[in-house]
Amino acid sequence: MTAIPISISFDRIPTSLRVPGQYMEINNSNASTGLPSVWYKLLILAQMLPTGTATPLVPVQITGGKTQADALFGQGSMASNMVAASQTANNYTETWALPVLDNAAGVAAGGAVTYTGPASVAGTATLYVGGVTVQASVALGQTAAQTATLMAAAINDNADLPVTAAVDDANTSKVVITARHKGIDAGQIDLRSSYYSGDGMPAGLTVAITPMSGGAANPLPTPIIAALADDWYHIFALPWSDVATTAAWATELDRRFGPLLQEDGHAYTCVSGSVGTLASYGNALDTPHLTCPGGCGSNYPTPNYVRTAVWSAIAAYYLAIDPARPLQTLTLTGVLAPAVADRFTFTDRNTLLHDGIATEKVASDGTVAIERAVTTYKLDASGLADESYLDTETMSLIAYLRWSWRVRMSQKFPRMKLADDGTTYPAGQAIVTPSIIGKEQIAWFIQMMNAGLVEDLAQFKADQKVVRNASDASRVDTLIPAHLVSGLRVLAGQLRFLL
């Protein structure tokens, strides 16, 4: 006997069922009508101290803030301080950390603070270590050596600081300061005796600062990348800015972004230096997956790796809300501004933005905010100027559009049969044609347009292509010509006045 075709394709109720009863399966293909949400995951990569209890190169979720980070990575470690800064800026986003031990071949940076005296009045000696205030009491007649002893003790009493201190045996008026970690970036820690107005040394005492230097050999990138396998993170806080690290991560993030893995991720790493130094740094990179905020001078008051954590946390929070909305004007919580004389000028910042360096702007009250979050991408594969991936927000928007398209198509057509357009079949059959997929793509585009992410529906309808693959009868190829919305970054006007 020939089976009679049924008009509805069931997923789990067989056609051979004979036991009496009422059977209803549940199908969720039409259940979701709102925007699919992306639950952002932020990964902080950072060095840990041997005192930490975490297993190196094993990601751990941050659920207990700084207290947890101190125990896992060691108090005063790069990892703990980055977690603390990140959580202050954004304690909402799911945050993970990948702890890394120092490179055994590395060298810790060192600096010094040397006092002369004695003090002719009582007061307070102030030192800023990586933007953190350290103070020592000064009594009338206190010698330089006594001040050095008190300052060294004050530094060591603050276990959150990224350095340790000791009085120099050969010069008891000198405090020798050593980074807790080996490496280049871990040793870029600013030392200064004053920051706010009113800071200064009591009369009779003077101070000379030897900047931190000599750090060498960051952790190698290959084992760090291998430890992550294909775990998906959306934002990477990358504290190491050496060429080997950025090159390795550019390759890895491009692999993740590719059409087969589709695990979009973006890395942030802060750098500092002169305009020329930063321009050279930015021009040596050309990847859309890396944003390098530049800071003036040899160091910001706030260490670059802490700035990186803050940038990453802010980006993870706000891009999850709206992937297309510019990050400009968002405050970088906890980041201390450079001194007024050290800040980049308008011309400096405009130059750096053409060199692939993201910029910050300082308000009159000293608040530091994102000015423009460009990527390092500048040239196409032919070496010609290309602005297609200029801004970080473009990358986040592309990633979201791809994700939302995949979610919608997966929900609408999970287990479908494929037929050519014009095929006649009963309603309710699990059959889809290229034209049906095209209509669903238009519905998806309208949803994205209503969310303020794309524009020009007429252009999309006219230019989209949905065809059955000529070589694989089970495959549909589709062209999705989405016109992205742009961020409003420049508003130019010409005032024509009359007298």
N, C-alpha and C positions, 0 to 999 in steps of 0.2 A: 504494500500500500504506500502510495506517495504521501509524504508528510505535507500537511497544509501550512503554508507560511503564516507566521504570526506578525502582527503589525507593530508590536512593541518589543524592543530588545531588553530582556531582563539580564541583570548582572549575576544574580545568585539563585533565582528561582528556576529550576529546570523545567523543560517542556514535558518531560516524562513523568511528572508528579501525579500520583493517583490517590494518595491519602487525602480524604476529605478535610477541609479546613479553610481558614482565611489566612492568606499569606501576604505580607507586604514587606518588600525590601525598601531600604532608604538610600536615596541618591542625592548627593549634595552638590551636583554640578551647577545648579542655579542658586545655591544658598548665599554665596558671597556677592554683595552688591556694592560695598564700599571699597575704598582704596586698600590694597594689601599693604600691611605695615612691615617695615624692616626693623628687627630688633638688633640695633647696633651693638657690636662687641668691640671694645677698646683693648688693645694689647700693649702693655708697657714692657719694653725690653730694657733691661738694666743690670748693672753689676751688683752682686751681693757680697757680703762679708762672710768669712769662714764661721763667724759666730751665729749666723742664721741657721735655722733648722730646715729650710726648704731644700729640696733636691735640685741641684743645678740642672738646667735645660729641661725642666718639666714645668709646663704652664700651671699656674695655680690661680683660682678665682679669688678676687679681693672682696671679702664680705665684712671684714672687721676694721677697715680703714687703717690708720697709722699704727694702731696697737698691734694689729695682726701683721702688718708689714714689718714692724720692728722685730717681732719674734721670728718671722720667716726669713728675712733678708739681712738682719743685723741693724741695730739703731745707728743712724748716721750714714748708712749705705746709700749709694746712688738710687737703688731700687726703692728703699723706704722713703727717701725724700721725694722721689718722683711720684710715688703713690700718694703721699700726703698732699702734694701740690695738685695732683689730678683730682683727688676727692674734694678738696676745697673748692675747685672750680666747677666740678660736676660729680655729684655722688649719686646720680640717677642711672647713668649708662652702665650696663654690665661691663665690669672691668676685670681683666686678667693681667698677670705679670709673668714674664719668663725670666727667671733669675739666671745670671751668668757669672761664673767666677772670673777673677782677673786673669789676664794672659800671664802665664808663668814667666814669660820672657820680658814682661813689661817693666816699666820703671814708674814710680810714683813721683808726681810733681812736688816741688818744694818752693817755699818762699820764706821771707823773714820780716820781722818788725824790730827795728833798733831804736832804743830810746836814749836821749841825753837829758841830763838834769843837773841839780835837783830841782824839785818843784818849789817855787817861791810863794805859792798859795795852795790851799787845799781845793780839791775838786774831783773830777772824774775823767779817767782816760777811756776813750771810746775807740773801738775797732769794729769794722764791718767785714764779716767773713761770708762771702757769697750772699751779700745782702742782709745777713742776720747780725743784729747788734750784739756786741760783746763789750762789757764795761768792767773796769777795775777802779776801786777807790784810791784816791791820791791824797795823802796827808801832807801838811806843810813840811817842807824839807825832805820829802821822800826822794830817794836816789833813783837813778835810772835803772839800776840793777833790781831794786825792790819793786819798781813798777813792772819790769819785765817778768819777775817771778809771779806777781799777782795776775798779770794778763795771761801768762801761760796757764795758770791754774783756772782762770775764768773760761778760757777756751776749752780746756779738758773737762770742765764741769758741765758743759753743754754737749751731751752725747749725740744730739741731732746734727751737729756740725759735721761737714764732710772732711774735716781735717783733725789732726792732733798737733799738740804743741809741746815744746821743751826749751828750756833756757840753754843757750849755747855754752858749753863748758869753757871755751876759749874766750868768750866775750859775754859776761853775765848780764849785760844790758841788752842782749839780743835774744829775741824769741824766734826759734826755728819752727816753721810750720810745714807739716807734711800732709799731703792728701791721703785719705784712708785707702783709696784705690789706686792701682797702677793704671796707666793709660793716658792717652792724649786728652780726650774730652773730659774724663773724670778729674783731671788736674786743672782744668780751666776755671779756677775759682778766684773771684775778684777779692782783693784786699784793699781797704781804704780806711782812713782814719776819720773821715767825716762824710756825711751825706745830707742830713737835714741841717737847716740853719740853726745855729746854736751849738752844733757839734764842735769839738775842738779840745785841745790839750790845756790843762791848767798852766798858768804862766810859769816859766822856768823849765818846763818839760817840752821837748820837741820829739818828733818821731820821723823816722825814715823807713819807707816800705820797699821791700824787694818783691816785685810781683812773682806770683806762682809761675814756674816754668819747669821744663825738663821732663814732663810726662811723656811716656813713650809706649807704643804697642797696645792698641785697643784689642779687645777680644776678637778672635777671628770670626768672620761672618758665616762660613760654611757650616760648622756644627750647629750654630744657632738656627739657621734656616732649616737644616735637616731635622732638627728637633720638633719643628712645628708640623711636619708632614703636610697634610692638606686640611688641617683645621682652619675653619673660616673665621677671620677677624676682619672688621671693616676699616678700622683705624689702627695704625701702628705708630707708637711713640718711639722713635729711633734716636737714642742719645749719642750715637757715634757718627761722626761726620767725615771720617777719613775716606779716601778715594776707593780703597778696596771694599769697604762696607757699602757705600752708596752704589757702587757698580753691581755688587752682588744682589742688593735689594732691588735695584732697577730691573734686573733680569728675573728675579723671583716674582715680583709684583706683576710684571708683564705676563709671565706664565699663568699666574692666578687669574688675570684679567681675560685671558684668551677664551675663545668660544667653546672649548671642550670642558675646561674646569669651571669657568664663570664664577670664581670666588673673588669678586671685586674687592680690592683693598687699597688704601692710600696711606703713605707714610709721611710723617713730619719730622724734620730734624733742624734744630736751630743752630745757626752759625753766627760768628761775629768777627769783626775786623774792619779795616778801612774800606772805603768805596772800591778802590782798586782791587783789594784782596777779594772782596765779596763778588765783584764783577767777574774776576777770573774763575772763582769757584763756581759761580752759576753757569758760566759759559762752557765749563768743562762737563756739565751735565745736560742731558736732553731726554728726560723721561716725563711723561704726564702723570706718573704715579707717585711723585715726590714733590713735596712743598718744603722749601728751605727759607724760613723767616730769617732775615739778616739783622744783626745788631751792630751798633757802631762801637768803635774802640776795640781794644784787645779783649775786653770782657764786659758784658753787662754786669751791674751789681748782682742781679739774679743769674745763677749759672745757666748755661745754655741747655743743659739736660733738664733742668726744672722748667725753663721756658717751653721746651719741647713737650713736656707733660701737660702743661697748661693749654698750649695751642691744640694739642690732640684731644684733650677733654672738651674744650669749647667746640671744636669742630664736630666731635662725635655727638654732642648734645643737639646742636642746632641743625646740622645737616639731616639728622633723623627726623626732625620736625618738618623741614622743607628743604629738599636737596638742591633746589634751584635758587634759593634766596641768598644773596651775597652775605658773607661773613663780616663784611666791613662794619666798623664802629663797635663791634663786640669787645667788651672789656676783658683783658687778660688778667684774671684775678690773681693777686699776690705778686705780680711781676713789678719790680722796682724800675722806674725809668732811668735812663742814663742822665748824667748831669747835663744841664742846659747847653753848655759849651760843646758837649760831645754828641749832641743829637744830629742826625742827618738832616740836611736841608731839603727843601722841596725838589731842587734839581738832583740832589743825590738820590732821593727815593725814586724819582721818575727814571733815572738812569738804571737803578737796580732792577726795577720792574721790567725793563727791556732785557736784562741779563738773566732772568729766571730766578730772581730773589724776591720773595714775598716781603712786604713792608709793614711796619707798625707806625702808629702816630701817637704822640704824647699830648694830652690835653693840658690846659693851663694849671690844673690842680695836680699834675703829675701822673694821672691815670694813663696806663698804656693800653691801647686798643689796636685791633687788627685794622690795617688800612686796605690792603688788597692781598688776597691769598692766591698769587699766581703759582703755577707749577714750574718746573725747570724745562718744560718742553718749548722748543723754539723753532726747530728745523725738521722738515719731513725727511723721508728716507733718501731723497735726492740731494739733501743739503740746502734746500730752499726754505725761506722763511714761511712759517705756517703758524697761524694763531688758533687753529681748531681746538687745541687742548690747552689754551692759555691759562684758564682759571680752574682752580680746585673744584668750584661748584659745578662746572661743566662735567667733570669726571663723576661727581656724585650723582648728578642728574641722569647721565647716561647709564650709570650702574642701576639706578632705581627703575628707569624705564625698561631696561632689559629684565630686571627681576619681576616687575609687575606684569609684563607681557608673558613671561614664563608661567607665572602663577595662574593667570587667567586662562591661558591655553591648556595648561595641565588640568585645571578644574573643569573646563568645558568639554575637552576631548580626551578623557583619560584612557578609554578602551574603545576606540572607534574603528569602524571599517572605512575604507577610502574608495570613493568612486569618482568618475569623471563628472564634470558639470553636464547637466542634461539627462543624467540617468534617472529613470523613474523607479521609485521604490515606496512602499507604504510608509505613512507617517509613523513616527515612533521608533523606527529602526535606528540602530547605532551605526549609522552611515553618515559620513561627512564628505563634502565636495570642496574643491578649492574656493568656489564662490561663497560657501557658508563660512569658511575660515576668513575670507576677506571681509565679510559683513561683521564677523566677530572682532576683527582687528579694528574696524571703524568704530565699533562700540567701545573698544578699549581706548582708542585715541580720544574719543569724546570724553570718556572718564578722566583721562589725563589732562585734557584741555580744561575741563571743569575744575580740576585741582590746581590750575594755573601753572602747568609744567610744559605745555606745548601750545602751538598756535597754528592757524591756517588749515582748517578742516577741508576746505575745497581743494587745496593743493595736495593734501594727504590722499583724498579719494581719487584724485586724478593720477597720482604718481605711484600708488601702491601696486605691487604685482604679486599675485598668488597663483602658482602653477604647479602641476604635478611633475615631478622629476622624470625626465625622459629615460633615465637608465635604471631607476629604482621605483617600481610601481607603488611601493609603500611609503614613499617620501613626498612631502610637499615643500617647495621652496618659496620663500616669501620675501619681498622687498618692503621695508618699513621706512618710508621717507619722512621721519618725524622732524618737524621744525621746532627746535627748542626755544623756549622763552629765554630772554637775556636778562642779566642783572643790570639795574640802573646804576652806573658807576660815574658817568660824566654827564653833567647838565650844563650846556653852554648857552649863553644868552648874549645878545647884543642890545645895549640900551641906546636908543636913538632919541635924543632929547631935543626939545624946542625951547627957544628963549623968547 
